[in-house]
């Protein structure tokens, strides 16, 4: 199989589809791997590091797309990339089509097959979404903590508090990989944390994080009360492949105090908070009713080296399968197909 890895062109996206060591596994298996020059630079992986392991380095994206069948990239195709896709391609990347009708139409018109990382599913696990959700959850607290600083327009609050100073209050909506990591980070800082989830097992896991963590079922009255008291709210509710459900409305956000912060990790799937709108790292925040919102659609792109390493380790077994003739027999990959030959396939998209 001929496998192409283009350089990411989404705004300030520094990740690369596969790190050199992962490419070496494909080369060892007899596949040709082609990398666009500079694709690994922002993650700290030079062209030479790839070349030394048998990867072909090419000058531009047109060559990557033109000469290869399987395209492995991190984020959804944008801009000029859409014109380089063709009917014979097998695209493997994050897509989040439920929140992007225009991209869905474009992929359908192209007639290719697209398997989305976020819908590859093993039982209830989403193995290719999990590592980036872990990162996004941790970043939500790191970024939220900074946005609470006065120079960033925040309350001037040290989230974990200290002797003679109050602890900050964090509300996390959803206790999956992203929300669970956000709660874990906030608790470790010493904040008072309230986590909402519908699953009893998830609530038990969150409660076990420490005495400063309260885990609750998301009754509307409970959510409204805790959000109004919160300094930082993290949205992390997910339905695999589908639009994120709205769990917080504009009125609930408006009840937060001036200088509060909202981070919506679910923005890739449309967001789980009514006041969410997508942003980039060039202009990551905006304010609604005095509350700072951070809704960047590629949060892990801020730590491309760590993210690329974690993602590649999860991806490589699936890329090896996709490079074989019978990959559709693999249940997890079959579940990950979003569109194929002009048809919507994934049920979360109405297929």
Sine and cosine of phi, psi and omega as CSV:
sin_phi,cos_phi,sin_psi,cos_psi,sin_omega,cos_omega
0.00,0.00,0.62,-0.78,0.09,-1.00
-0.99,-0.11,0.87,-0.50,-0.14,-0.99
-0.89,-0.46,0.81,-0.59,-0.03,-1.00
-0.92,-0.39,0.65,-0.76,0.03,-1.00
-0.82,-0.57,0.97,-0.22,0.00,-1.00
-0.99,0.15,0.30,-0.95,0.13,-0.99
-0.97,0.26,0.71,-0.70,0.00,-1.00
-0.94,0.33,0.68,-0.73,-0.02,-1.00
-0.88,-0.48,-0.01,1.00,0.11,-0.99
-0.87,0.49,0.53,-0.85,-0.11,-0.99
-0.79,0.61,0.86,-0.52,0.05,-1.00
0.78,0.62,0.61,0.79,0.09,-1.00
-0.99,-0.10,0.93,-0.38,-0.08,-1.00
-0.98,-0.22,-0.04,1.00,-0.03,-1.00
-0.96,0.30,0.29,-0.96,0.06,-1.00
-0.79,-0.61,0.54,-0.84,-0.10,-1.00
-0.84,0.55,-0.68,0.73,0.02,-1.00
-0.58,-0.81,0.68,-0.73,0.06,-1.00
-0.98,0.22,0.26,-0.97,-0.07,-1.00
-0.81,0.59,-0.68,0.73,-0.05,-1.00
-0.90,0.44,-0.56,0.83,0.06,-1.00
-0.93,0.36,-0.65,0.76,0.06,-1.00
-0.88,0.47,-0.60,0.80,0.01,-1.00
-0.87,0.50,-0.58,0.82,0.03,-1.00
-0.90,0.43,-0.61,0.79,0.02,-1.00
-0.94,0.35,-0.67,0.74,0.04,-1.00
-0.88,0.47,-0.69,0.73,0.02,-1.00
-0.86,0.51,-0.55,0.83,-0.01,-1.00
-0.99,0.16,0.01,1.00,0.08,-1.00
0.99,-0.11,0.19,0.98,0.00,-1.00
-1.00,-0.08,0.43,-0.90,0.10,-1.00
-1.00,-0.08,0.80,-0.60,0.01,-1.00
-0.90,-0.43,0.77,-0.64,-0.07,-1.00
-0.83,-0.55,0.81,-0.59,-0.04,-1.00
-0.87,-0.48,0.72,-0.70,0.12,-0.99
-0.94,0.34,0.71,-0.70,-0.04,-1.00
-0.82,0.57,0.70,-0.71,0.02,-1.00
0.99,0.11,-0.01,1.00,-0.08,-1.00
-0.88,0.47,-0.48,0.88,-0.04,-1.00
-0.98,-0.17,-0.03,1.00,-0.14,-0.99
-0.84,0.54,-0.74,0.68,-0.08,-1.00
-0.92,0.39,-0.35,0.94,0.05,-1.00
-1.00,-0.06,-0.02,1.00,0.02,-1.00
1.00,0.04,0.33,0.94,0.00,-1.00
-0.90,-0.44,0.94,-0.35,-0.09,-1.00
-0.98,0.21,0.35,-0.94,0.12,-0.99
-0.81,0.59,-0.65,0.76,-0.04,-1.00
-0.90,0.45,-0.58,0.82,0.03,-1.00
-0.89,0.45,-0.61,0.80,0.06,-1.00
-0.95,0.31,-0.73,0.69,-0.06,-1.00
-0.85,0.52,-0.62,0.79,-0.01,-1.00
-0.90,0.44,-0.33,0.94,-0.02,-1.00
-0.96,-0.27,0.27,0.96,0.13,-0.99
1.00,-0.06,0.21,0.98,0.02,-1.00
-1.00,0.04,0.68,-0.73,0.08,-1.00
-0.99,0.15,0.76,-0.65,0.04,-1.00
-0.97,-0.23,0.80,-0.59,-0.02,-1.00
-0.86,-0.51,0.28,-0.96,-0.21,-0.98
-0.98,0.19,-0.43,0.90,-0.13,-0.99
-0.46,-0.89,0.20,-0.98,-0.01,-1.00
-0.92,0.40,-0.57,0.82,-0.01,-1.00
-0.85,0.53,-0.61,0.79,0.02,-1.00
-0.94,0.33,-0.65,0.76,0.02,-1.00
-0.86,0.52,-0.76,0.65,-0.03,-1.00
-0.96,0.28,-0.55,0.83,-0.08,-1.00
-0.96,0.27,-0.48,0.88,-0.13,-0.99
-0.96,-0.28,0.00,1.00,-0.12,-0.99
-0.79,-0.62,0.47,-0.88,-0.03,-1.00
-1.00,-0.05,-0.73,0.68,-0.02,-1.00
-0.99,-0.15,0.86,-0.51,0.01,-1.00
-0.96,-0.29,0.88,-0.47,0.01,-1.00
-0.93,-0.37,0.90,-0.44,0.02,-1.00
-0.63,-0.78,0.13,-0.99,-0.07,-1.00
-1.00,0.04,-0.90,0.44,-0.09,-1.00
-0.99,-0.12,0.25,-0.97,-0.02,-1.00
-0.85,0.53,0.53,-0.85,0.05,-1.00
-0.90,0.44,0.66,-0.75,0.00,-1.00
-0.69,-0.72,0.31,-0.95,0.13,-0.99
0.78,0.62,-0.79,-0.61,-0.09,-1.00
-0.90,0.43,-0.36,0.93,0.00,-1.00
-0.89,0.47,-0.55,0.84,-0.04,-1.00
-0.88,0.47,-0.58,0.81,0.01,-1.00
-0.97,0.24,-0.20,0.98,0.00,-1.00
-1.00,-0.06,-0.22,0.98,0.03,-1.00
-0.98,0.22,0.52,-0.86,-0.02,-1.00
-0.63,-0.77,0.15,-0.99,-0.11,-0.99
-0.85,0.53,-0.59,0.81,-0.07,-1.00
-0.99,0.17,-0.03,1.00,-0.06,-1.00
-0.97,0.23,0.54,-0.84,0.23,-0.97
-0.92,-0.40,0.94,-0.34,-0.07,-1.00
-0.99,-0.14,0.77,-0.64,-0.01,-1.00
-0.78,-0.62,0.95,-0.31,-0.06,-1.00
-0.22,-0.98,0.07,-1.00,0.25,-0.97
-0.95,0.31,0.68,-0.73,-0.04,-1.00
-0.81,-0.58,-0.70,0.71,0.00,-1.00
0.78,0.63,0.79,0.62,-0.11,-0.99
-0.94,0.35,-0.41,0.91,-0.02,-1.00
-0.87,0.50,-0.44,0.90,0.00,-1.00
-0.97,-0.23,0.17,0.98,-0.11,-0.99
-0.59,-0.80,0.99,0.17,-0.04,-1.00
-0.90,0.44,-0.59,0.81,-0.02,-1.00
-0.90,0.44,-0.70,0.71,0.03,-1.00
-0.91,0.42,-0.64,0.77,0.03,-1.00
-0.84,0.54,-0.73,0.68,0.01,-1.00
-0.87,0.49,-0.66,0.75,-0.02,-1.00
-0.89,0.45,-0.69,0.72,0.00,-1.00
-0.92,0.39,-0.59,0.81,0.04,-1.00
-0.91,0.42,-0.66,0.75,0.01,-1.00
-0.92,0.40,-0.56,0.83,0.01,-1.00
-0.93,0.36,-0.57,0.82,0.03,-1.00
1.00,0.08,0.20,0.98,0.01,-1.00
-0.98,0.19,0.02,-1.00,0.14,-0.99
-0.95,-0.31,0.79,-0.62,-0.03,-1.00
-0.82,-0.57,0.84,-0.54,0.06,-1.00
-0.95,-0.32,0.85,-0.53,-0.07,-1.00
-1.00,-0.07,0.74,-0.67,0.05,-1.00
-0.78,0.63,-0.69,0.73,-0.17,-0.99
-0.96,0.29,-0.16,0.99,0.03,-1.00
-0.91,-0.42,0.04,1.00,0.18,-0.98
-0.92,0.39,0.83,-0.56,-0.20,-0.98
-0.71,-0.71,0.77,-0.64,0.08,-1.00
-0.91,-0.41,0.98,-0.18,-0.12,-0.99
0.89,0.45,-0.85,-0.53,0.07,-1.00
-1.00,-0.09,-0.05,1.00,-0.04,-1.00
-0.99,0.11,0.56,-0.83,0.12,-0.99
-0.89,-0.45,0.99,0.13,-0.22,-0.98
-0.91,0.42,-0.40,0.92,-0.01,-1.00
-1.00,-0.09,-0.27,0.96,0.12,-0.99
-1.00,0.06,-0.53,0.85,-0.13,-0.99
-0.82,0.58,-0.75,0.67,-0.06,-1.00
-0.90,0.43,-0.58,0.82,0.02,-1.00
-0.97,0.23,-0.50,0.86,0.10,-0.99
-0.91,0.42,-0.64,0.77,0.06,-1.00
-0.84,0.54,-0.74,0.67,-0.02,-1.00
-0.90,0.43,-0.72,0.70,-0.03,-1.00
-0.88,0.48,-0.63,0.77,0.03,-1.00
-0.88,0.47,-0.68,0.74,0.02,-1.00
-0.93,0.38,-0.69,0.73,0.01,-1.00
-0.89,0.46,-0.56,0.83,-0.02,-1.00
-0.84,0.55,-0.63,0.78,0.00,-1.00
-0.98,0.21,-0.67,0.74,0.04,-1.00
-0.86,0.52,-0.74,0.67,-0.03,-1.00
-0.94,0.34,-0.70,0.71,0.01,-1.00
-0.87,0.49,-0.63,0.78,0.04,-1.00
-0.87,0.50,-0.70,0.72,0.01,-1.00
-0.92,0.40,-0.64,0.77,-0.02,-1.00
-0.93,0.36,-0.28,0.96,0.10,-0.99
-0.99,0.17,-0.16,0.99,0.04,-1.00
-0.94,0.33,0.55,-0.84,-0.06,-1.00
-0.87,0.50,-0.66,0.75,0.01,-1.00
-0.88,0.47,-0.36,0.93,0.04,-1.00
-1.00,-0.09,0.15,0.99,0.02,-1.00
1.00,-0.01,0.15,0.99,-0.04,-1.00
-1.00,0.07,-0.14,-0.99,-0.06,-1.00
-0.96,0.28,-0.20,0.98,-0.11,-0.99
0.98,0.21,0.57,0.82,-0.12,-0.99
-0.95,-0.30,0.74,-0.67,0.18,-0.98
-0.99,0.10,0.92,-0.40,-0.23,-0.97
-0.83,0.55,-0.65,0.76,-0.03,-1.00
-0.99,0.13,-0.12,0.99,-0.05,-1.00
0.93,0.38,-0.09,-1.00,0.06,-1.00
-0.21,-0.98,0.17,-0.99,-0.02,-1.00
-0.79,0.61,0.76,-0.64,0.00,-1.00
0.97,0.23,0.09,1.00,0.06,-1.00
-0.74,-0.67,0.66,-0.75,-0.08,-1.00
-0.91,0.42,0.45,-0.89,0.14,-0.99
-0.98,0.19,0.51,-0.86,0.13,-0.99
-0.97,0.24,0.30,-0.95,-0.01,-1.00
-0.89,-0.45,0.78,-0.63,-0.03,-1.00
-0.86,-0.51,0.74,-0.67,0.12,-0.99
-0.92,-0.39,0.77,-0.63,0.03,-1.00
-0.89,-0.46,0.83,-0.55,0.01,-1.00
-0.99,-0.14,0.98,-0.21,-0.04,-1.00
0.96,-0.28,0.74,-0.68,-0.07,-1.00
-0.88,-0.48,0.54,0.84,0.09,-1.00
-0.98,0.20,-0.45,-0.89,-0.02,-1.00
-0.87,0.50,-0.75,0.67,-0.03,-1.00
-0.93,0.37,-0.80,0.60,-0.03,-1.00
-0.90,0.43,-0.62,0.79,0.02,-1.00
-0.89,0.46,-0.66,0.75,0.04,-1.00
-0.94,0.34,-0.58,0.82,0.07,-1.00
-0.89,0.46,-0.71,0.70,0.00,-1.00
-0.90,0.45,-0.65,0.76,-0.01,-1.00
-0.89,0.46,-0.69,0.72,0.01,-1.00
-0.91,0.41,-0.71,0.70,-0.02,-1.00
-0.89,0.45,-0.64,0.76,0.02,-1.00
-0.91,0.42,-0.65,0.76,-0.01,-1.00
-0.90,0.43,-0.50,0.87,0.06,-1.00
-0.96,0.27,-0.29,0.96,0.01,-1.00
0.98,-0.22,0.10,0.99,0.01,-1.00
-0.94,0.33,0.34,-0.94,0.20,-0.98
-0.99,0.10,0.86,-0.51,-0.16,-0.99
-0.88,-0.48,0.74,-0.68,0.14,-0.99
-0.86,-0.50,0.83,-0.56,-0.01,-1.00
-0.91,-0.41,0.73,-0.68,0.04,-1.00
-0.94,-0.34,0.73,-0.68,0.10,-1.00
-0.35,-0.94,0.41,-0.91,0.00,-1.00
-1.00,0.01,-0.28,0.96,-0.10,-1.00
-1.00,-0.02,0.83,-0.56,0.01,-1.00
-0.83,0.55,-0.64,0.77,-0.02,-1.00
-0.90,0.44,-0.62,0.78,0.02,-1.00
-0.92,0.40,-0.64,0.77,0.03,-1.00
-0.90,0.43,-0.61,0.79,0.04,-1.00
-0.90,0.44,-0.68,0.73,0.02,-1.00
-0.88,0.47,-0.67,0.74,-0.02,-1.00
-0.93,0.37,-0.66,0.75,0.01,-1.00
-0.88,0.47,-0.53,0.85,-0.03,-1.00
-0.96,0.29,-0.14,0.99,-0.02,-1.00
-0.93,0.37,-0.45,0.89,0.00,-1.00
0.36,-0.93,0.19,-0.98,-0.04,-1.00
-0.94,0.34,-0.25,0.97,0.04,-1.00
-1.00,-0.05,0.22,0.98,0.02,-1.00
-0.89,-0.46,0.81,-0.58,0.09,-1.00
-0.93,-0.37,0.75,-0.66,-0.02,-1.00
-0.91,-0.42,0.82,-0.58,-0.13,-0.99
-0.72,-0.69,0.47,-0.88,0.17,-0.98
-0.95,0.31,0.61,-0.79,-0.10,-0.99
-0.99,0.15,0.86,0.51,0.18,-0.98
-0.89,0.45,0.63,-0.77,-0.09,-1.00
-0.82,0.57,-0.69,0.73,-0.04,-1.00
-0.90,0.43,-0.63,0.78,0.00,-1.00
-0.92,0.40,-0.70,0.71,0.00,-1.00
-0.88,0.47,-0.73,0.69,-0.02,-1.00
-0.85,0.52,-0.71,0.70,-0.01,-1.00
-0.89,0.45,-0.73,0.69,-0.08,-1.00
-0.95,0.30,-0.59,0.81,0.03,-1.00
-0.90,0.43,-0.65,0.76,0.01,-1.00
-0.88,0.48,-0.47,0.88,-0.01,-1.00
-1.00,-0.02,-0.18,0.98,-0.16,-0.99
-0.98,0.20,0.53,-0.85,0.18,-0.98
-1.00,-0.01,-0.57,0.82,-0.03,-1.00
-0.70,-0.71,0.79,-0.61,0.07,-1.00
-0.89,-0.46,0.77,-0.64,0.02,-1.00
-0.90,-0.43,0.86,-0.52,0.06,-1.00
-1.00,-0.06,0.82,-0.57,-0.06,-1.00
-0.52,-0.85,0.76,0.65,-0.02,-1.00
-0.98,-0.22,0.73,-0.68,-0.12,-0.99
-0.71,-0.71,0.68,-0.73,0.27,-0.96
-0.87,-0.49,0.91,-0.41,-0.13,-0.99
-0.77,0.64,0.85,-0.53,0.09,-1.00
0.98,0.19,-0.22,0.97,-0.08,-1.00
-0.95,-0.32,0.18,-0.98,0.07,-1.00
-0.89,0.46,0.63,-0.78,0.03,-1.00
-0.92,0.40,0.65,-0.76,0.06,-1.00
-0.95,0.30,0.56,-0.83,0.05,-1.00
-0.99,0.15,0.90,-0.43,-0.04,-1.00
-0.93,-0.38,-0.12,0.99,0.01,-1.00
-0.67,-0.75,0.80,-0.60,-0.03,-1.00
-0.99,-0.16,0.10,-1.00,-0.08,-1.00
-0.89,0.45,-0.57,0.82,0.01,-1.00
-0.91,0.41,-0.61,0.80,0.04,-1.00
-0.92,0.38,-0.62,0.78,0.06,-1.00
-0.91,0.40,-0.67,0.74,-0.02,-1.00
-0.88,0.47,-0.40,0.92,0.00,-1.00
-0.97,0.24,-0.20,0.98,0.05,-1.00
-0.94,0.34,0.43,-0.90,0.00,-1.00
-0.96,0.30,0.45,-0.89,0.08,-1.00
-0.80,0.61,0.72,-0.69,0.02,-1.00
1.00,0.01,0.00,1.00,0.09,-1.00
-0.94,0.35,0.18,-0.98,-0.09,-1.00
-0.73,-0.68,0.67,-0.75,0.13,-0.99
-0.86,-0.50,0.77,-0.64,0.13,-0.99
-0.85,-0.52,0.90,-0.44,-0.03,-1.00
-0.96,-0.27,0.99,-0.14,0.02,-1.00
-0.92,0.39,-0.44,0.90,-0.05,-1.00
-0.98,0.21,0.14,0.99,-0.06,-1.00
-0.85,0.53,-0.53,0.85,0.04,-1.00
-0.84,0.54,-0.53,0.85,-0.01,-1.00
-0.97,-0.22,0.38,0.93,0.06,-1.00
0.97,-0.23,-0.23,0.97,0.03,-1.00
1.00,0.00,0.56,-0.83,0.02,-1.00
-0.96,-0.28,0.18,0.98,-0.01,-1.00
-0.80,-0.60,0.72,-0.69,-0.13,-0.99
-0.86,0.51,-0.54,0.84,-0.06,-1.00
-1.00,0.07,0.08,1.00,0.01,-1.00
-0.96,0.29,0.68,-0.73,0.25,-0.97
-0.60,-0.80,0.56,-0.83,-0.12,-0.99
-0.90,0.43,0.63,-0.78,0.10,-1.00
-0.74,-0.67,0.11,-0.99,0.06,-1.00
-0.84,-0.54,0.14,-0.99,0.04,-1.00
-0.94,0.34,-0.23,0.97,0.09,-1.00
-0.95,0.31,-0.58,0.81,0.05,-1.00
-0.61,-0.79,0.98,0.22,-0.23,-0.97
-0.97,0.22,-0.35,0.94,-0.14,-0.99
-0.81,-0.58,0.35,-0.94,0.16,-0.99
-0.46,-0.89,0.24,-0.97,-0.04,-1.00
-0.88,-0.47,0.65,-0.76,0.11,-0.99
-0.75,-0.67,0.85,-0.53,-0.01,-1.00
0.78,0.62,0.65,0.76,0.06,-1.00
0.98,0.18,0.04,1.00,-0.01,-1.00
-0.97,-0.26,0.81,-0.59,0.02,-1.00
-0.97,0.23,0.76,-0.65,0.02,-1.00
-0.93,-0.37,0.74,-0.68,0.12,-0.99
-0.88,-0.48,0.92,-0.39,-0.11,-0.99
-0.68,-0.74,0.78,0.62,-0.01,-1.00
-0.97,0.26,0.73,-0.68,-0.12,-0.99
-0.99,0.14,-0.11,0.99,0.07,-1.00
-0.71,-0.70,0.87,0.50,-0.09,-1.00
-0.79,0.61,-0.73,0.69,-0.03,-1.00
-0.90,0.43,-0.22,0.97,0.05,-1.00
-0.88,0.47,-0.26,0.97,0.03,-1.00
-0.96,0.27,-0.34,0.94,0.00,-1.00
-0.80,-0.60,0.91,0.42,-0.19,-0.98
-0.90,0.44,-0.54,0.84,-0.01,-1.00
-0.92,0.38,-0.79,0.61,0.02,-1.00
-0.86,0.51,-0.70,0.72,-0.05,-1.00
-0.91,0.41,-0.67,0.74,0.00,-1.00
-0.91,0.42,-0.64,0.77,0.03,-1.00
-0.90,0.44,-0.72,0.69,-0.01,-1.00
-0.92,0.40,-0.67,0.74,-0.03,-1.00
-0.92,0.39,-0.69,0.73,-0.02,-1.00
-0.87,0.48,-0.64,0.77,-0.01,-1.00
-0.89,0.46,-0.55,0.83,0.05,-1.00
-0.99,0.16,-0.55,0.83,-0.09,-1.00
-0.96,0.26,-0.63,0.78,-0.26,-0.97
-0.83,0.55,-0.64,0.77,0.04,-1.00
-0.88,0.48,-0.58,0.82,-0.02,-1.00
-0.97,0.23,-0.59,0.81,0.06,-1.00
-0.91,0.42,-0.64,0.77,0.06,-1.00
-0.87,0.49,-0.63,0.78,0.05,-1.00
-0.92,0.39,-0.72,0.70,-0.02,-1.00
-0.88,0.48,-0.50,0.87,-0.01,-1.00
-0.97,0.25,-0.14,0.99,0.04,-1.00
-1.00,-0.05,0.25,-0.97,-0.09,-1.00
-0.95,0.30,-0.45,0.89,-0.14,-0.99
-0.95,-0.32,0.54,0.84,-0.10,-0.99
-0.89,0.45,-0.44,0.90,0.00,-1.00
-0.93,0.38,-0.25,0.97,0.07,-1.00
-0.97,0.23,-0.18,0.98,0.01,-1.00
-0.99,0.11,0.91,-0.41,-0.12,-0.99
-0.84,0.54,-0.64,0.77,-0.05,-1.00
-0.92,0.40,-0.65,0.76,0.01,-1.00
-0.95,0.31,-0.61,0.79,0.05,-1.00
-0.88,0.48,-0.63,0.78,0.05,-1.00
-0.91,0.41,-0.41,0.91,-0.06,-1.00
-0.99,0.11,-0.17,0.99,-0.01,-1.00
-0.92,0.40,0.82,-0.57,0.03,-1.00
-0.99,-0.15,-0.75,0.66,0.05,-1.00
-0.69,-0.72,0.52,-0.86,0.01,-1.00
-0.45,-0.89,0.83,-0.55,0.09,-1.00
0.77,0.64,0.73,0.68,0.08,-1.00
0.99,0.13,0.14,0.99,0.00,-1.00
-0.85,-0.52,0.60,-0.80,0.18,-0.98
-0.98,0.19,0.79,-0.62,-0.10,-0.99
-0.94,-0.33,-0.66,0.75,-0.12,-0.99
-0.95,0.31,0.76,-0.65,-0.04,-1.00
-0.88,0.48,-0.45,0.89,0.02,-1.00
-0.91,0.41,-0.29,0.96,0.01,-1.00
-0.98,-0.21,0.12,0.99,-0.01,-1.00
1.00,0.04,0.26,0.97,-0.01,-1.00
-0.99,0.10,0.00,0.00,0.00,0.00
